[in-house]
Amino acid sequence: MIEARNLDKKYGNDTHAVRSISFTLDKKITSIIGQNGAGKTTLLRILSTQLLPTSGTASINGYDIIKDAARIREIAVSIPQESRPIYWFSPTILIMLYLGARGMGLRESRRAADKAIKKVGLWDSRDKMAAELSGGMKRKIFVAMALASDADIIFLDEPTTGLDPLSRIQIWSAIRSMKGQVIITTHYMEEAQALSDDVLMMNKGRVLSQGSVKELLKPFEGMVRVESKMRRRRSHKVGDTWISYVKKGKAESFVMEGDIIKSITLDDLFIKEGVNLES
């Protein structure tokens, strides 16, 4: 379980990356969503003891992120978005080295590496140098490291960036099979909906809302999104498109007028709040 109380991170005189936020994360998989600059990566870096907060506190499984940082690093794994493999090593060797550094024996690390490599779809490339792999396949190596570690807490920053749709589904399956509590950041709303037991919505360093996908989308129950080139009543402008929400039974009349009808997703939470997502 992760608990934060009045957690704050300030850079310089007036740049707040995280603004005195408090929350509890106790579900199996939590997605942190929000636009670039929302504070997602900064929050993950603080919780994984890579960055000190300006003020406030947080704990992971009862351990304080400042006082007990060494203990947290023993039970947690963090995979940053900018991770890059050592190019002249293979996925198998990279994962075994990582597991060895965490204290796992040679034979056990080989078994865990093989199992994780199969799970993320890298088996046919297990002995190739990382330099020969695509960007998406390099990303899979780090997800396999997290999977093989059997850590109690796993932090994944944008784990499927750059992956094709099939590879993304493979990574989703790997994330679901992880033993510990998983915290991911993502710009893909379909990813958050497919994976999450809990969703933490952030904007400009603050928490907008938190809950299950079903709870967060309850205000949109029985509705669809209408995308139009013309302004409509109670509509929100996103770029050159006007977005409004209507009951499903009324959607046909909008289609006849040339509007586009879409199902409700987590994107709509941000649209209603006036926040545009880069994804």
N, C-alpha and C positions, 0 to 999 in steps of 0.2 A: 504494500500500500504506500502511496505517495501523498504527503500532505504539505501544502504550502500556506504560509500565513504572512500576508502583507509583503510578499516578495517583490523587490524592486531592483531594477538595474538602470543606472544612469551613466551616459557617456558625456564627458565634458560638462559644460554648464547647463545645457538645456535639452539634451537629447535623451529621452526616455525610451529604452527598448522594451522594458517591462515596467508596468505602473502599479505597484502595490496590490498585486493580485493574490487571492486566496482561493484554494480549491482542494478537493480530495479526489484522488484517482485510485479506485479500488476494483476496477473491472479487469477482465482478462486482456482486452485490446482497446486502447484509447487512441483516437485520432485527434491531432491538434490541427485545425484548419484555419486558414486566413490568408490574406494577400501578402505579397512580399513586403517586408517591413512591419508585419503584424507583431513580431516578437517571438515567433515559433522556435526558430533556431537558437536564439539567445536563451529562451526558457529551457530547452533541452540541454544546452551547454551548462547552465547553472545546476540543473538537477543531476547531471552526470558528473559533477564536481570538476568540470573543465574551466569554469568561470565563476568568480566570486560575485555574489549579489552585492548591491550597494547597501541594501538594508532588507530587513525581513528575514524569514527563516523557512526551511523546508526539511522534511525528513523522508527517508526511504526505508521501509520496513523497520521503523523505529530509530534509525541511525541519522544523526544530524549531518547535513551535507557539508558543513564546515568542520565541526569537531571530529566527525567520524568518516572523513573523506576516504581514508585508506581502506576502511572496512567496506564502504560502499563500492569501491573499485574492485573488490574481491567478488562481490555478488552481482555486479551490474556490467553490462556490455553496452558500449555506445559506438554507433557507426555513423560518422559525420557524412554529410552530403558530398563533401569535397575529397573523400578518401580515394587514394590512388594506390594500386598494387605495385610491388617491386617487379619490374617488367621481365627480368630474366628468370623468375621463378614460376612454376606451374601452380594452378589452383590447389592441387593436392599439397604441395610443399608449403604454400602460403598459409593454408588453413592449419596444417600440422605445426608450423612454427608459432602461429598465434596461440594455438591450444597449449603448446609446450610452455610458452611464456606465462600462461595462466596456471601452470602447474600440472597439466595432464601428462601422463606417461606416453611413451612412444607408440606402443601397441594400441592403447585406448584412443589416442589421437588419430591414428590411421583409420580405425573403425569409424569414429565419429565423422572424420573428414569425408570418407567414402559415402557414408549415409547422407550427409548434408549435400554433397555434390550431386548425388542422384536426385535428391528432392528438388533442387533448384534448376535441374535440367542442364548440368554442365558435364555429365559423365563422359561424353565423347571428346571433350576438350580437357579432361582432367590432367593430362600430362603435357599439354602445350604451354609454351611460355606465355605469360600474361600479355606480352607485347604483341602477340599474334591474335589476340582476342578483340572483339568489338567492344565499344564502350558499354553496351548493355550487359555483355558477358562479364566484363570486369566488375560491374556493379553487383552481379550475382555472387561473385566470390565473397564479398563482404557480408551479404545476407547469409551465405552459407557459413561464414565464420560465427555469426551470431547464433545461428541455428545449432551448430555443433558444440557451442560453449555450454549449453544447458544452464545458462545463467538465470538467476531469479528475476532480474529486471533487464529488459532489452530496450534501448533507445535507438530508433531508426529515423534518420533525417532524410526525407524524400527517398525512400528505398527503391522506388520503381521509376525514377526519372530516367528517360532515355531508353526505356524498354518497349519492345513491340507488344501488341495486345496479348499474344500467347504467352510470352515470357512474364508479363505482368500477372497473369492468372497463376502461373507456376509459383511466383513469389508470394502471391496471396495465400496459396496452399501451404507454403513453407512457413509463413508468419502464423497461420492458424495452428500449425503443429508445434510451435515453440512452447517449451515447458513453462517458462516464466511469464510475468506480466509484461506486455508489450506496449510501448508508447511510440507512435509514429507521427511524423509531420507529413502532410501531403497537400498538393494542390488539386489532386484528382478527386472530385466529389463522389464519383462512382466507386472509387477505391475506399473512401471513408464509409460509404453506405454498405459496401460489401463486407468490410472487415470488422467494423466497430461495434463494441458493446457499449461504448461511451464516446461522446464527441465533445471536445472543448473548442469553442469558437473564439478566435482572438481577432482584435483589430486595434492597431496603434498601441500595442502594449497592454491592452485591457481584455478581460474576458467578457464577451458579449452574452454567451449562453453556454450551458452545459447540460447534457442529458443523452439518452439513447436517441437513435435516429427516429424512432417512432414518436418519442416524446417531442423532439424538436420540430417534427413535421406535422404535428397534430393540428396547428392553426390552419394548415392547408388541406385538411381532410376533405375529400370529395371535390377537390378543385384541380384545375389545370392551368398551365401558364400560356398566355396569349402573347405572341410577339408580332408587333405591328409596325408599319412604317409611319402610321399616323397616331397622333395623341388621342388616347381614350380616357374615359373617366377613371380616376384613381390609378393612373398608370405611372410607371417609373421609367425614366430615360436612361438607357445604357448604350453609349455610343450614339448611333443613329436609329436605334430601335426603342420603341415604347413597349414596356412590358406591363401586363395587367393579369389579374387572376379572376377566373370565373368558375362557376359550377360546371361539372362535366356535361350536364344536360343542355347547357347553353352554348357549348363549344361549336356546334355545327353551324350556327349562324355566323360565327367569326371566320370559319373556314370558307364559307361562301363569299366572304368579302376579301378573301386573299390572305388572311392572316395565318400565321403558323402556330399550331397547337403542340405543346410539349408536356410531358409528365413532370410532376413536381420532383425536384431533387434538393440536396443541401445548398446548391447555388442560390435557391430562392430565398433562403434565410438571409443571405448577404444582400441580395437585391432589395428586399424589403427594408433592410437597414441602411440602404444607400451606399453599400460597400461593393466595389467591383473587384472580382477575382481575375488575376492575370491569366489563369489557366483557360 
